[in-house]
Amino acid sequence: MEILSGLKALSSFSRSKRALVFGGSFNPPHVGHVIILNYATETFDGDVFVLPTHVPPHKLVDIPFEKRFCWAVETFKMLKNPRLYVYDLERHIEGVNYAIKNVEHFLEYYDEVVLLVGEDAFGNIEKWFEYEKLFSLCQFLVYPRTRDGALYTRGRKILGQLYDKSVIRLNAPLVELSSSEIRERVKLGKSIAGMVPSNLQDDIEETFKRWYSNGVERI
């Protein structure tokens, strides 16, 4: 794994014609993220980028980007993948950034870009900025988030023919763990042991306890 920093040309890092991009607020990152990315990289031949978001378009995140980026570096390090990069691209972008802008950035250096997203995000695809154009530019590798696949069905209904052209369902286990659940457990004083890397557990707990003690709820 390597850490990439700055708005630099990726040509010197690219080892493939394909890029898999896993974006998220990672607030905090957890073992579920690692499991999903592990399954995704088993079937993907190309470079892999973890892209923590700076200002997510559909949620409010109060934990600073720098903290979440450092957590992501430590979390995904356990994959020991030489073609994996944790990239701080969004640190250098003012305001809200949208997935389509990131895809356009990677298409400057790669022939194909694939976004790794959860079924929950995919099921609300019509809320994504310029989603129809986005699907014309890249493919989506979608991992399960429901037991009955209901959000795959909803996404397919919205996308129509774009679904068959651009969507790949990742054959991975349903991981019923979320960052919001971890935050809620910290808020309630419950343990998050085993849910996050052991070397990050204390820092994550202390960070969210501090935010909650200051009356911050929008995380």
C-alpha positions in Angstrom: 0.0 0.0 0.0 1.1 3.5 -0.7 -0.1 7.0 0.4 -0.6 9.6 -2.3 -0.7 13.2 -1.5 -1.5 16.3 -3.6 -3.0 17.1 -6.9 -0.3 15.3 -8.9 -0.3 13.4 -12.1 -1.0 9.8 -11.6 0.9 8.6 -14.6 4.0 7.8 -12.6 1.9 5.6 -10.2 -0.3 3.9 -12.7 0.5 0.2 -13.2 -2.7 -0.7 -15.1 -5.3 0.6 -17.5 -8.0 0.2 -14.9 -8.7 1.9 -11.6 -11.0 0.8 -8.8 -12.1 3.7 -6.6 -13.5 3.2 -3.1 -14.7 6.5 -1.7 -16.4 7.3 1.6 -16.4 9.5 4.6 -14.8 6.7 6.7 -16.2 8.2 9.8 -14.7 6.0 11.1 -13.3 3.2 8.8 -14.0 -0.3 10.1 -13.4 -3.9 9.5 -16.4 -4.1 7.2 -14.7 -1.7 4.8 -11.6 -3.9 4.8 -13.6 -7.1 4.2 -15.5 -5.5 1.2 -12.4 -4.1 -0.4 -10.6 -7.5 0.1 -13.4 -9.2 -1.8 -13.4 -6.5 -4.5 -9.7 -6.7 -5.1 -9.8 -10.4 -5.5 -11.8 -10.1 -8.7 -10.3 -6.8 -10.0 -7.3 -6.5 -12.1 -6.0 -3.0 -11.8 -4.9 -0.2 -9.4 -7.1 0.4 -6.3 -7.7 3.8 -4.7 -9.2 4.5 -1.3 -10.5 8.0 -1.5 -11.7 9.6 1.8 -14.2 12.4 1.1 -13.6 15.9 2.3 -17.1 17.4 2.2 -19.6 14.7 1.3 -22.5 15.9 -0.7 -25.3 13.9 1.1 -24.2 14.0 4.8 -22.6 16.3 7.4 -19.3 15.1 8.8 -17.7 17.0 11.6 -14.6 14.9 12.2 -11.7 16.6 10.3 -10.5 15.2 7.0 -7.0 14.8 8.4 -8.1 12.5 11.2 -10.3 10.4 8.9 -7.6 10.1 6.3 -5.1 8.9 9.0 -7.6 6.4 10.2 -8.1 5.1 6.6 -4.3 4.7 6.1 -4.0 2.6 9.2 -7.1 0.6 8.5 -6.5 -0.4 4.9 -2.8 -1.1 5.6 -3.8 -4.5 6.8 -4.6 -5.6 3.3 -0.9 -5.5 2.3 -1.8 -4.9 -1.3 1.0 -3.3 -3.4 -1.5 -1.9 -5.9 -3.5 -0.1 -3.2 -3.2 3.6 -2.7 -4.9 5.8 -0.1 -5.2 9.1 -1.9 -5.9 12.6 -0.3 -7.3 14.0 -3.6 -10.3 15.6 -1.9 -8.1 17.4 0.7 -7.2 19.8 -2.2 -10.7 20.5 -3.5 -12.7 23.4 -2.1 -16.3 22.8 -1.0 -18.5 19.8 -1.9 -17.0 17.3 -4.4 -19.0 14.9 -6.4 -18.2 11.4 -7.6 -18.3 12.4 -11.2 -15.5 14.9 -10.7 -13.3 12.2 -9.2 -14.1 9.8 -12.1 -13.1 12.5 -14.6 -9.8 13.0 -12.8 -9.0 9.3 -12.9 -10.0 9.0 -16.6 -7.2 11.3 -17.4 -4.8 8.5 -16.5 -6.9 5.3 -16.9 -8.9 3.7 -19.7 -11.5 2.4 -17.3 -12.7 3.5 -13.9 -14.9 1.4 -11.6 -16.6 2.9 -8.5 -17.0 0.5 -5.5 -20.2 1.5 -3.7 -22.6 0.0 -1.3 -26.1 -1.1 -2.2 -27.5 1.5 0.1 -25.9 4.4 -1.8 -26.7 2.7 -5.2 -30.4 2.4 -4.2 -30.6 6.2 -4.0 -28.7 6.8 -7.2 -31.1 9.4 -8.5 -29.8 11.7 -5.8 -26.2 11.6 -7.1 -25.0 14.6 -9.1 -25.4 14.1 -12.9 -25.8 10.4 -12.2 -26.8 9.5 -15.8 -23.6 11.1 -17.2 -21.7 9.3 -14.4 -22.9 5.9 -15.5 -21.8 6.7 -19.1 -18.3 7.4 -17.8 -17.6 4.5 -15.5 -18.9 1.2 -14.1 -20.2 0.5 -10.6 -19.1 -2.5 -8.5 -21.9 -2.7 -5.9 -21.6 -4.7 -2.6 -24.7 -6.0 -0.7 -26.2 -4.0 2.2 -29.6 -5.6 2.4 -30.7 -9.3 2.8 -33.3 -9.2 0.1 -31.4 -7.1 -2.5 -34.2 -4.5 -2.5 -32.0 -1.6 -3.2 -30.4 -3.4 -6.2 -33.9 -3.7 -7.5 -34.7 -0.1 -6.9 -31.5 1.0 -8.6 -32.2 -1.2 -11.6 -35.7 0.3 -11.9 -34.3 3.9 -11.9 -31.4 3.1 -14.3 -33.1 0.9 -16.9 -30.7 -0.1 -19.6 -27.8 1.7 -17.9 -28.0 -0.9 -15.2 -27.1 -3.8 -17.5 -24.3 -1.8 -19.1 -22.7 -0.3 -16.0 -23.5 -2.3 -12.9 -21.6 -5.3 -11.5 -22.8 -7.0 -8.3 -20.0 -7.9 -6.1 -20.2 -11.5 -4.8 -19.3 -10.7 -1.2 -20.9 -11.4 2.2 -23.4 -9.0 3.7 -21.5 -7.1 6.4 -24.0 -5.7 8.8 -21.7 -3.1 10.3 -21.7 0.6 9.7 -19.8 3.7 10.8 -23.1 5.1 12.2 -23.5 2.1 14.4 -20.0 2.4 15.7 -20.5 6.1 16.5 -23.8 5.2 18.3 -22.0 2.6 20.4 -19.4 5.1 21.5 -22.1 7.5 22.3 -23.8 4.9 24.5 -20.5 3.9 26.2 -20.5 0.5 24.6 -17.4 -1.3 23.3 -16.3 -1.3 19.6 -13.7 -4.0 20.1 -13.3 -6.0 16.9 -15.2 -3.5 14.8 -12.2 -1.3 14.1 -8.4 -2.1 14.0 -7.2 -2.6 17.5 -4.5 0.0 17.2 -7.1 2.6 16.4 -9.8 1.7 18.9 -8.7 4.0 21.7 -8.2 7.0 19.3 -11.6 6.5 17.7 -13.4 6.2 21.0 -11.7 9.2 22.5 -12.3 11.3 19.3 -16.1 10.6 19.3 -16.4 10.9 23.0 -14.8 14.3 22.8 -17.2 15.4 20.1 -20.2 14.2 21.9 -19.1 15.8 25.2 -18.9 19.1 23.3 -22.5 18.7 22.2 -21.7 17.7 18.6 -24.4 15.5 17.1 -23.9 15.8 13.4 -21.5 13.1 12.8 
